[in-house]
Amino acid sequence: MTIPPDVAVRIARFAPDRPTLAALARTSRALQNAAEARLYAALDLVHHPASLPILAALAAAPRNAARVRSFSLLPPRGFVYAH
């Protein structure tokens, strides 16, 4: 069964969170494109070693890196800027 792209986009829009989008992307090839487009559109990462695998994954998959429209690298929780 093939899901039309416009229907896949609508399904992805209803995903309430990132884990659901990731699950949709793994569900079928028809949903993968729409789910990954939303999943990678805006990335807000904390400056922490735990973020490195995400950056490495983007470097290894140019298709997903090209989907990023907004990228933020946030300071760690509790970080205070010194003037």
Helices and strands as residue ranges (DSSP letters): H 5-13, H 18-27, H 29-41, E 42-46, G 49-51, H 52-60, H 62-65, E 70-74
